[in-house]
Amino acid sequence: MKSEKTRNNGSMTEAAYFSWIRSGLRKMSMRGWKPIAQVRQEARRPYTGPNKRLKYEYKCAICKEYFPDKEIHVDHICAAGSLKSAKDLEGFVERLFCEKDGLRVLCKPCHHKITHQTD
């Protein structure tokens, strides 16, 4: 069954529309939300290893190991959740743009385990 394209002048399905909004909000949070930058800064230390191009490394809040910038994510302790309809928008935005006590730095393996764990 093919979904009807009811959004953006008939070029987007409802799912594509809310995915587009979710993506835009996530990009906005990564570029300008100060608590994310603060959590990253608090988890970093100067890198002293052999790679002269690497300036800092970041401590994972779960495994307590240090990783380069490209190997970490800032994780929402309380997941931002889904955005599948307009009624989800308010809660999603509140959770996405949380203060620093709702965020933590995780290495990619720990972030993957937390994000994909089954209850």
C-alpha positions as CSV (number, residue, x, y, z in Angstrom):
1,M,0.0,0.0,0.0
2,K,1.5,3.3,-1.1
3,S,1.3,6.3,1.2
4,E,-0.4,9.4,0.0
5,K,1.7,12.4,-0.5
6,T,-0.2,15.1,1.3
7,R,2.6,17.5,2.4
8,N,4.9,20.0,0.6
9,N,2.8,20.5,-2.4
10,G,2.1,16.8,-2.9
11,S,5.8,15.8,-2.8
12,M,6.0,14.3,0.8
13,T,4.2,11.6,2.7
14,E,3.3,12.3,6.4
15,A,6.2,10.1,7.5
16,A,8.7,12.0,5.2
17,Y,7.4,15.3,6.4
18,F,7.9,14.6,10.1
19,S,11.2,12.9,9.4
20,W,12.3,16.1,7.7
21,I,11.2,18.2,10.7
22,R,12.9,15.8,13.1
23,S,16.2,16.0,11.2
24,G,16.1,19.8,11.0
25,L,15.5,20.1,14.8
26,R,18.3,17.6,15.6
27,K,20.7,19.6,13.3
28,M,19.7,22.8,15.1
29,S,20.4,21.3,18.5
30,M,23.9,20.2,17.5
31,R,24.9,23.5,16.1
32,G,23.7,26.0,18.7
33,W,22.4,24.3,21.9
34,K,24.9,25.4,24.5
35,P,24.3,22.5,27.0
36,I,25.6,20.1,24.4
37,A,28.8,22.0,23.9
38,Q,29.2,22.3,27.7
39,V,28.8,18.6,28.3
40,R,31.4,17.9,25.6
41,Q,33.8,20.4,27.1
42,E,33.4,18.9,30.6
43,A,34.2,15.4,29.3
44,R,37.3,16.4,27.4
45,R,41.0,16.4,28.3
46,P,44.1,17.3,26.3
47,Y,45.3,14.4,24.1
48,T,48.9,13.4,24.9
49,G,49.4,10.4,22.5
50,P,51.4,10.0,19.3
51,N,48.8,11.5,16.9
52,K,49.9,15.1,16.6
53,R,46.6,16.1,14.8
54,L,44.5,15.1,17.8
55,K,44.0,17.9,20.3
56,Y,41.5,16.5,22.7
57,E,39.9,13.2,23.8
58,Y,36.6,12.6,25.6
59,K,35.6,10.4,28.5
60,C,32.7,8.1,28.0
61,A,30.2,8.3,30.8
62,I,29.6,4.6,30.8
63,C,32.8,2.7,30.2
64,K,35.0,5.6,31.5
65,E,37.5,5.2,28.6
66,Y,38.8,8.1,26.5
67,F,38.0,8.5,22.8
68,P,38.7,11.0,20.0
69,D,36.0,13.4,18.9
70,K,34.9,11.3,15.9
71,E,34.3,8.3,18.2
72,I,31.8,10.0,20.6
73,H,28.2,11.1,20.7
74,V,26.3,13.4,23.0
75,D,23.5,11.2,24.3
76,H,20.1,12.3,25.7
77,I,19.7,10.4,29.0
78,C,15.9,10.6,28.5
79,A,15.5,9.8,24.7
80,A,14.0,12.6,22.6
81,G,11.6,9.9,21.2
82,S,9.6,9.8,18.1
83,L,8.1,12.6,16.0
84,K,5.4,11.1,13.9
85,S,2.6,13.7,14.3
86,A,2.0,17.2,15.3
87,K,0.9,16.0,18.8
88,D,4.4,14.6,19.4
89,L,6.1,17.9,18.6
90,E,5.9,19.6,22.0
91,G,7.3,16.7,24.0
92,F,10.0,16.0,21.4
93,V,11.2,19.6,21.4
94,E,11.2,19.6,25.3
95,R,13.3,16.4,25.5
96,L,15.6,17.3,22.6
97,F,16.5,20.8,23.9
98,C,17.2,19.7,27.5
99,E,19.7,21.2,29.9
100,K,23.1,19.6,30.5
101,D,21.9,17.4,33.4
102,G,19.9,15.5,30.7
103,L,23.0,14.9,28.5
104,R,26.1,12.8,28.6
105,V,29.1,11.9,26.4
106,L,29.2,8.3,25.2
107,C,31.6,6.4,23.0
108,K,30.0,4.9,19.9
109,P,29.9,1.3,21.2
110,C,28.2,2.4,24.5
111,H,25.8,4.7,22.6
112,H,24.9,1.8,20.3
113,K,24.2,-0.5,23.2
114,I,22.1,2.1,25.1
115,T,20.2,3.1,22.0
116,H,19.5,-0.4,20.8
117,Q,18.9,-2.2,24.1
118,T,15.7,-4.1,24.3
119,D,13.4,-3.9,27.3
